[in-house]
Amino acid sequence: MKSVGELSRRELLALKEIQLIGQTADRRLALQFLKDDMVAKCEEGRLQLTAEGRRMLVRGSPSLSEMAS
């Protein structure tokens, strides 16, 4: 499992996308997140962040803000 410092900007953005809409366009990342227990699949087929996924996103959020400026 990766640590927050190891998540790329693309991975953090995909986690944010999952948090907002329950899916991501990057199927490879979605499968990796499922394998790493950062997301879980709901009955409706949507993805949702697990506690680990939320933790990774919250800890990585400052780096997303820094990259935007």
C-alpha positions as CSV (number, residue, x, y, z in Angstrom):
1,M,0.0,0.0,0.0
2,K,1.2,3.5,-0.8
3,S,1.8,6.3,1.6
4,V,0.4,9.7,1.0
5,G,3.7,11.0,-0.1
6,E,3.8,8.4,-2.8
7,L,0.4,9.3,-4.4
8,S,0.7,11.2,-7.6
9,R,-1.4,14.2,-8.5
10,R,-3.3,12.0,-10.9
11,E,-4.1,9.5,-8.2
12,L,-5.2,12.2,-5.8
13,L,-7.4,13.7,-8.4
14,A,-9.0,10.3,-9.2
15,L,-9.7,9.8,-5.5
16,K,-11.4,13.3,-5.4
17,E,-13.4,12.4,-8.5
18,I,-14.6,9.2,-6.8
19,Q,-15.5,11.1,-3.7
20,L,-17.6,13.6,-5.7
21,I,-19.3,11.4,-8.3
22,G,-18.7,7.8,-7.3
23,Q,-16.5,6.9,-10.3
24,T,-13.4,7.8,-12.2
25,A,-12.5,7.8,-15.9
26,D,-9.3,6.0,-15.1
27,R,-10.2,2.3,-14.8
28,R,-6.7,1.2,-14.1
29,L,-6.5,3.5,-11.0
30,A,-10.0,2.4,-9.9
31,L,-8.8,-1.2,-9.9
32,Q,-5.6,-0.3,-8.1
33,F,-7.6,1.6,-5.4
34,L,-9.9,-1.4,-5.0
35,K,-6.9,-3.7,-4.6
36,D,-5.3,-1.2,-2.0
37,D,-8.6,-0.9,-0.1
38,M,-8.8,2.8,-0.7
39,V,-12.3,2.4,-2.4
40,A,-15.1,-0.1,-2.2
41,K,-17.8,-0.8,-4.8
42,C,-21.4,-0.2,-3.7
43,E,-24.4,-2.3,-4.7
44,E,-25.3,0.3,-7.3
45,G,-21.9,-0.1,-9.0
46,R,-20.6,3.2,-7.7
47,L,-17.3,3.5,-5.9
48,Q,-17.0,5.1,-2.5
49,L,-13.9,5.9,-0.5
50,T,-13.0,3.7,2.4
51,A,-11.6,5.1,5.6
52,E,-8.1,4.6,4.1
53,G,-9.1,6.4,0.9
54,R,-10.5,9.4,2.8
55,R,-7.3,9.5,4.9
56,M,-5.1,9.5,1.8
57,L,-7.2,12.2,0.2
58,V,-7.3,14.5,3.2
59,R,-3.5,14.1,3.7
60,G,-2.9,14.7,0.1
61,S,-5.2,17.7,-0.3
62,P,-2.5,20.3,0.6
63,S,-0.4,19.0,-2.3
64,L,-3.3,19.5,-4.7
65,S,-3.7,23.1,-3.5
66,E,0.0,23.7,-4.0
67,M,0.0,22.3,-7.5
68,A,-2.9,24.5,-8.4
69,S,-1.1,27.8,-7.6
